[in-house]
């Protein structure tokens, strides 16, 4: 896979607001689909579909725990990369409003 293809895959993962919200939630801590669905206020099926996409893009991994599966970021560096990317986007256009962002997931809350 070329560098361009790798970046395109990353871009695809970030192209959906729900997937972005899932990634931001997983920045905070690993989670289970039911908990993530409740946190984001969406159905468990929708969470599962988006987690499958994020797994396919290589950004999250599923960790079996008995009968449950925990999801977490595939690499710890993603936590910093996502925060840096969000900070850069907000620095480029500080007028961006994020009404769908759960305030508890905002890496840069207003003071």
TORVEX-721732 format. One record per residue: residue in three letters; x, y, z of N, C-alpha, C in turn; residue number from 1. Coordinates in steps of 0.2 Angstrom, whole numbers, plus 5000, padded with zeros to 4 digits. Layout:
! residues N
+-----+------+------+------+------+------+------+------+------+------+-----+
|   r |   nu |   nv |   nw |  cau |  cav |  caw |   cu |   cv |   cw |   k |
+-----+------+------+------+------+------+------+------+------+------+-----+
| ALA |    X |    Y |    Z |    X |    Y |    Z |    X |    Y |    Z | NUM |
...
+-----+------+------+------+------+------+------+------+------+------+-----+
***
This chain:
! residues 111
+-----+------+------+------+------+------+------+------+------+------+-----+
|   r |   nu |   nv |   nw |  cau |  cav |  caw |   cu |   cv |   cw |   k |
+-----+------+------+------+------+------+------+------+------+------+-----+
| UNK | 5004 | 4994 | 5000 | 5000 | 5000 | 5000 | 5005 | 5006 | 5000 |   1 |
| UNK | 5003 | 5011 | 4996 | 5007 | 5017 | 4995 | 5005 | 5022 | 5001 |   2 |
| UNK | 5010 | 5027 | 5002 | 5008 | 5032 | 5007 | 5002 | 5035 | 5006 |   3 |
| UNK | 5000 | 5037 | 4999 | 4994 | 5040 | 4997 | 4988 | 5036 | 4999 |   4 |
| UNK | 4989 | 5030 | 4998 | 4983 | 5025 | 5000 | 4982 | 5025 | 5007 |   5 |
| UNK | 4987 | 5025 | 5011 | 4987 | 5025 | 5018 | 4983 | 5031 | 5021 |   6 |
| UNK | 4985 | 5037 | 5018 | 4982 | 5043 | 5020 | 4975 | 5043 | 5018 |   7 |
| UNK | 4973 | 5040 | 5012 | 4966 | 5040 | 5010 | 4962 | 5036 | 5015 |   8 |
| UNK | 4965 | 5030 | 5017 | 4961 | 5026 | 5021 | 4960 | 5030 | 5028 |   9 |
| UNK | 4965 | 5033 | 5030 | 4964 | 5037 | 5037 | 4959 | 5043 | 5035 |  10 |
| UNK | 4959 | 5046 | 5030 | 4954 | 5051 | 5028 | 4947 | 5048 | 5028 |  11 |
| UNK | 4946 | 5042 | 5025 | 4940 | 5039 | 5025 | 4937 | 5037 | 5032 |  12 |
| UNK | 4941 | 5035 | 5036 | 4939 | 5034 | 5043 | 4937 | 5041 | 5046 |  13 |
| UNK | 4940 | 5046 | 5045 | 4938 | 5053 | 5048 | 4933 | 5056 | 5044 |  14 |
| UNK | 4930 | 5053 | 5038 | 4925 | 5057 | 5034 | 4918 | 5056 | 5037 |  15 |
| UNK | 4917 | 5053 | 5042 | 4911 | 5052 | 5045 | 4911 | 5055 | 5052 |  16 |
| UNK | 4906 | 5060 | 5054 | 4906 | 5063 | 5061 | 4905 | 5057 | 5066 |  17 |
| UNK | 4901 | 5052 | 5065 | 4900 | 5047 | 5070 | 4907 | 5043 | 5072 |  18 |
| UNK | 4911 | 5042 | 5066 | 4917 | 5038 | 5067 | 4922 | 5043 | 5071 |  19 |
| UNK | 4922 | 5049 | 5069 | 4926 | 5054 | 5073 | 4924 | 5054 | 5080 |  20 |
| UNK | 4918 | 5054 | 5082 | 4916 | 5054 | 5089 | 4918 | 5048 | 5092 |  21 |
| UNK | 4917 | 5042 | 5089 | 4920 | 5036 | 5092 | 4927 | 5036 | 5093 |  22 |
| UNK | 4931 | 5039 | 5089 | 4938 | 5039 | 5090 | 4940 | 5044 | 5095 |  23 |
| UNK | 4936 | 5049 | 5096 | 4937 | 5054 | 5102 | 4936 | 5051 | 5108 |  24 |
| UNK | 4930 | 5047 | 5108 | 4928 | 5043 | 5114 | 4934 | 5038 | 5116 |  25 |
| UNK | 4937 | 5035 | 5111 | 4942 | 5030 | 5112 | 4948 | 5033 | 5114 |  26 |
| UNK | 4949 | 5039 | 5113 | 4955 | 5043 | 5115 | 4955 | 5043 | 5123 |  27 |
| UNK | 4949 | 5044 | 5126 | 4949 | 5044 | 5133 | 4950 | 5038 | 5136 |  28 |
| UNK | 4947 | 5032 | 5133 | 4948 | 5026 | 5137 | 4945 | 5021 | 5132 |  29 |
| UNK | 4947 | 5014 | 5132 | 4944 | 5009 | 5129 | 4937 | 5008 | 5130 |  30 |
| UNK | 4933 | 5005 | 5126 | 4925 | 5005 | 5127 | 4922 | 4999 | 5124 |  31 |
| UNK | 4916 | 4997 | 5127 | 4912 | 4992 | 5124 | 4907 | 4995 | 5120 |  32 |
| UNK | 4905 | 4991 | 5115 | 4900 | 4994 | 5110 | 4893 | 4997 | 5114 |  33 |
| UNK | 4891 | 4993 | 5119 | 4885 | 4996 | 5122 | 4886 | 5003 | 5126 |  34 |
| UNK | 4892 | 5003 | 5129 | 4894 | 5009 | 5132 | 4895 | 5015 | 5128 |  35 |
| UNK | 4898 | 5013 | 5122 | 4899 | 5018 | 5117 | 4893 | 5021 | 5114 |  36 |
| UNK | 4888 | 5016 | 5113 | 4882 | 5018 | 5110 | 4878 | 5023 | 5115 |  37 |
| UNK | 4878 | 5021 | 5121 | 4875 | 5026 | 5126 | 4878 | 5032 | 5126 |  38 |
| UNK | 4885 | 5032 | 5127 | 4889 | 5039 | 5127 | 4887 | 5043 | 5121 |  39 |
| UNK | 4887 | 5040 | 5115 | 4886 | 5044 | 5109 | 4878 | 5046 | 5108 |  40 |
| UNK | 4874 | 5042 | 5111 | 4867 | 5043 | 5110 | 4865 | 5040 | 5103 |  41 |
| UNK | 4868 | 5034 | 5101 | 4866 | 5031 | 5095 | 4865 | 5024 | 5096 |  42 |
| UNK | 4862 | 5020 | 5091 | 4861 | 5013 | 5092 | 4867 | 5009 | 5092 |  43 |
| UNK | 4867 | 5003 | 5096 | 4873 | 4999 | 5096 | 4874 | 4996 | 5089 |  44 |
| UNK | 4869 | 4995 | 5085 | 4871 | 4992 | 5078 | 4875 | 4998 | 5074 |  45 |
| UNK | 4873 | 5004 | 5075 | 4877 | 5009 | 5071 | 4884 | 5009 | 5074 |  46 |
| UNK | 4885 | 5009 | 5081 | 4891 | 5009 | 5083 | 4895 | 5003 | 5081 |  47 |
| UNK | 4892 | 4997 | 5080 | 4896 | 4991 | 5078 | 4898 | 4992 | 5071 |  48 |
| UNK | 4894 | 4995 | 5067 | 4895 | 4996 | 5060 | 4901 | 5001 | 5059 |  49 |
| UNK | 4901 | 5006 | 5063 | 4907 | 5011 | 5062 | 4913 | 5008 | 5065 |  50 |
| UNK | 4913 | 5004 | 5071 | 4919 | 5001 | 5073 | 4922 | 4996 | 5068 |  51 |
| UNK | 4917 | 4993 | 5065 | 4920 | 4988 | 5059 | 4924 | 4992 | 5054 |  52 |
| UNK | 4921 | 4998 | 5052 | 4925 | 5002 | 5047 | 4932 | 5004 | 5050 |  53 |
| UNK | 4931 | 5007 | 5057 | 4938 | 5009 | 5060 | 4943 | 5003 | 5060 |  54 |
| UNK | 4940 | 4997 | 5062 | 4945 | 4991 | 5062 | 4948 | 4990 | 5055 |  55 |
| UNK | 4944 | 4990 | 5050 | 4946 | 4989 | 5043 | 4951 | 4994 | 5041 |  56 |
| UNK | 4950 | 5001 | 5044 | 4955 | 5006 | 5042 | 4961 | 5005 | 5046 |  57 |
| UNK | 4961 | 5001 | 5051 | 4967 | 5000 | 5055 | 4968 | 5004 | 5061 |  58 |
| UNK | 4963 | 5008 | 5063 | 4963 | 5013 | 5068 | 4961 | 5010 | 5075 |  59 |
| UNK | 4957 | 5005 | 5075 | 4955 | 5002 | 5082 | 4956 | 4995 | 5081 |  60 |
| UNK | 4957 | 4992 | 5087 | 4957 | 4985 | 5088 | 4952 | 4982 | 5093 |  61 |
| UNK | 4950 | 4976 | 5092 | 4945 | 4973 | 5096 | 4949 | 4968 | 5101 |  62 |
| UNK | 4947 | 4969 | 5107 | 4951 | 4965 | 5112 | 4946 | 4960 | 5115 |  63 |
| UNK | 4946 | 4954 | 5114 | 4941 | 4949 | 5117 | 4942 | 4949 | 5125 |  64 |
| UNK | 4936 | 4949 | 5128 | 4936 | 4949 | 5136 | 4931 | 4944 | 5138 |  65 |
| UNK | 4932 | 4937 | 5137 | 4927 | 4933 | 5139 | 4921 | 4933 | 5133 |  66 |
| UNK | 4915 | 4935 | 5135 | 4910 | 4935 | 5130 | 4909 | 4942 | 5128 |  67 |
| UNK | 4913 | 4947 | 5130 | 4913 | 4954 | 5128 | 4919 | 4956 | 5124 |  68 |
| UNK | 4918 | 4961 | 5120 | 4924 | 4963 | 5116 | 4925 | 4971 | 5117 |  69 |
| UNK | 4931 | 4972 | 5119 | 4933 | 4979 | 5121 | 4936 | 4982 | 5115 |  70 |
| UNK | 4935 | 4989 | 5113 | 4938 | 4992 | 5108 | 4943 | 4997 | 5110 |  71 |
| UNK | 4948 | 4998 | 5107 | 4953 | 5003 | 5109 | 4957 | 5005 | 5103 |  72 |
| UNK | 4960 | 5011 | 5103 | 4964 | 5013 | 5098 | 4970 | 5008 | 5096 |  73 |
| UNK | 4971 | 5007 | 5090 | 4976 | 5002 | 5088 | 4983 | 5004 | 5090 |  74 |
| UNK | 4985 | 5010 | 5091 | 4991 | 5013 | 5093 | 4991 | 5019 | 5097 |  75 |
| UNK | 4995 | 5019 | 5102 | 4994 | 5025 | 5107 | 4996 | 5031 | 5104 |  76 |
| UNK | 5000 | 5031 | 5098 | 5001 | 5037 | 5095 | 4995 | 5041 | 5092 |  77 |
| UNK | 4990 | 5037 | 5090 | 4984 | 5039 | 5087 | 4981 | 5045 | 5092 |  78 |
| UNK | 4981 | 5043 | 5099 | 4978 | 5048 | 5104 | 4981 | 5055 | 5102 |  79 |
| UNK | 4988 | 5055 | 5102 | 4991 | 5062 | 5101 | 4990 | 5065 | 5094 |  80 |
| UNK | 4990 | 5060 | 5089 | 4989 | 5062 | 5082 | 4982 | 5065 | 5081 |  81 |
| UNK | 4977 | 5062 | 5084 | 4970 | 5065 | 5083 | 4969 | 5072 | 5087 |  82 |
| UNK | 4972 | 5072 | 5093 | 4972 | 5079 | 5096 | 4976 | 5084 | 5092 |  83 |
| UNK | 4981 | 5082 | 5090 | 4985 | 5087 | 5086 | 4981 | 5089 | 5080 |  84 |
| UNK | 4978 | 5084 | 5076 | 4974 | 5086 | 5070 | 4969 | 5090 | 5072 |  85 |
| UNK | 4965 | 5089 | 5077 | 4959 | 5093 | 5079 | 4962 | 5100 | 5081 |  86 |
| UNK | 4967 | 5101 | 5084 | 4970 | 5107 | 5086 | 4972 | 5111 | 5080 |  87 |
| UNK | 4975 | 5108 | 5075 | 4977 | 5111 | 5069 | 4971 | 5114 | 5065 |  88 |
| UNK | 4966 | 5109 | 5064 | 4960 | 5111 | 5061 | 4957 | 5117 | 5064 |  89 |
| UNK | 4956 | 5117 | 5071 | 4953 | 5123 | 5074 | 4958 | 5129 | 5074 |  90 |
| UNK | 4964 | 5128 | 5074 | 4969 | 5134 | 5073 | 4968 | 5137 | 5066 |  91 |
| UNK | 4967 | 5133 | 5061 | 4966 | 5136 | 5054 | 4960 | 5139 | 5053 |  92 |
| UNK | 4954 | 5137 | 5056 | 4948 | 5140 | 5056 | 4944 | 5140 | 5063 |  93 |
| UNK | 4946 | 5145 | 5067 | 4943 | 5145 | 5074 | 4936 | 5146 | 5074 |  94 |
| UNK | 4933 | 5148 | 5068 | 4926 | 5149 | 5068 | 4922 | 5142 | 5068 |  95 |
| UNK | 4925 | 5137 | 5067 | 4922 | 5130 | 5066 | 4918 | 5129 | 5073 |  96 |
| UNK | 4912 | 5128 | 5072 | 4907 | 5126 | 5078 | 4906 | 5118 | 5077 |  97 |
| UNK | 4906 | 5115 | 5083 | 4905 | 5108 | 5083 | 4899 | 5106 | 5088 |  98 |
| UNK | 4893 | 5107 | 5085 | 4887 | 5106 | 5089 | 4886 | 5099 | 5091 |  99 |
| UNK | 4889 | 5094 | 5087 | 4888 | 5087 | 5088 | 4893 | 5084 | 5093 | 100 |
| UNK | 4898 | 5088 | 5095 | 4903 | 5086 | 5100 | 4900 | 5085 | 5107 | 101 |
| UNK | 4901 | 5080 | 5110 | 4900 | 5079 | 5117 | 4905 | 5083 | 5121 | 102 |
| UNK | 4903 | 5088 | 5125 | 4908 | 5092 | 5128 | 4913 | 5088 | 5132 | 103 |
| UNK | 4911 | 5082 | 5135 | 4915 | 5078 | 5139 | 4921 | 5075 | 5135 | 104 |
| UNK | 4920 | 5075 | 5128 | 4925 | 5072 | 5124 | 4929 | 5077 | 5120 | 105 |
| UNK | 4928 | 5084 | 5122 | 4932 | 5089 | 5119 | 4939 | 5089 | 5122 | 106 |
| UNK | 4944 | 5088 | 5118 | 4951 | 5089 | 5120 | 4953 | 5096 | 5122 | 107 |
| UNK | 4949 | 5101 | 5120 | 4951 | 5108 | 5121 | 4945 | 5112 | 5124 | 108 |
| UNK | 4942 | 5110 | 5130 | 4936 | 5113 | 5132 | 4938 | 5121 | 5133 | 109 |
| UNK | 4933 | 5125 | 5132 | 4933 | 5132 | 5133 | 4934 | 5133 | 5141 | 110 |
| UNK | 4937 | 5138 | 5143 | 4938 | 5139 | 5150 | 4934 | 5145 | 5152 | 111 |
+-----+------+------+------+------+------+------+------+------+------+-----+
***
